[in-house]
Amino acid sequence: MNQARQFTLDFEHRPSFSGDDFLVAPANQSAINWIDQWPNWPGPALAISGPRGSGKTHLSHVFISRSDAAAINLKNLSTPDIRAVVADHNALVLDNLEGVSGTAAEETLFHLLNVVREENRFALILACNPPARWSVQLPDLRSRLNAIPHVAIEPPDDALMAALVVKLFRDRQLRIDTTIVDYMLARIDRSFDGIRATVAKVDETALRERRNITIPLIKRVLDGGE
């Protein structure tokens, strides 16, 4: 698959605000467009969902850099403090919010979203699943969540997977042949986390054994015989 080398040129690299380059691809383009459109959102909040390792945290850092937002942990926020916290920042970033379901943090989130709207601020909500799929118990919160615009980061397609494999090896100062990319893509877990874990394991094995990265080495790692 000679395309793998081309992919590294075709995909846009976003400026790094979190220490890692970010590959722009069809799977994440919609989410990036929403971040770029801030503050011209149709409402005060936006929800971005995507699997672990898909770049949500990177996008949150891009958003923080653009908006001077603050990352907030709801579990450490009491209801009386909400208005002061919102007033101090143009925007807030709320990550891993599925965890509020069925907890006291549901009430905190409800009040926070209300104050964000009242104070003409913004909230970026990040989660693995869309808010409509969260098992929240508070009806008023359910109504608020259903009204928030949502965009999903999709699982990587073949092109993004190939570019990500090449990028992750290059992040480790390693250049690999396209035949290695072909071999890996046909056999690894087709997820962001799966790709990262495999590249890390292959690199660690090669370093430990002081060997070049070859198909036999990768086969042994994937077979569990590292």
C-alpha positions, 0 to 999 in steps of 0.5 A: 500500500504505497498510499501510506507514505502519501497519507502523511503529506495529505493530512493536515497537521494542526498546530500543537497545543498539547504536545502532540501533532493532530492529524485532521481527517474526515473522521474528526473534521466536523469536530475541528470545524466546530472548534474553529467556529467558536464563538459563533456557536448556535448556543452556549454549549457544544458536546464532542464525543469520540472513543478513547484516544481519538483526540478529544483532549487535544481539541480541548487544549486547542479550544482552551488556547483559543477561548481562554477556557478553564478545565473544570472537574465537576466533582470538585465544584460545589453549587455555591461556587458555580457562578463565581467560576463561570464569571471568571472565565470566557468558557469552560471545558468539562471532560469525561462527563458520562460519569455524572450519571446517577450522582450528585454531580447531575445537579451541579451540571444542571446549575452550571449549564444554566449559569453558563447561559445566563452569563453568556459564557460557553461550555465544551463538553467531552465524552465517549458517548453523546449526551443523549445516551447518558443515563442521567436521572434528573429530568431537567438535566436530560432536557438541557443535554438533549438541546446541546449541539453534538458532533462525533469523532468517528472511528478511524478509516483506513487512510487515517489508520495508515497515517496514524501508524506512520505518525506514531512511529515518527514521534518515536524518531522511527521511519518505517516502510510501507510494507510494515504499515500494510502488515500492521493494518491488516492485523491490529485493533482498528481503534485509536487506542489499539493503534497506539498500544501496538506501536508502543509495544513494537517500539519497546520490544525493538529497543529492548532487543536492540533490533530494527522494526521488521515484519517478523518482529511485529508478527511476534509482538502481535502473536504475544511472543514478544 
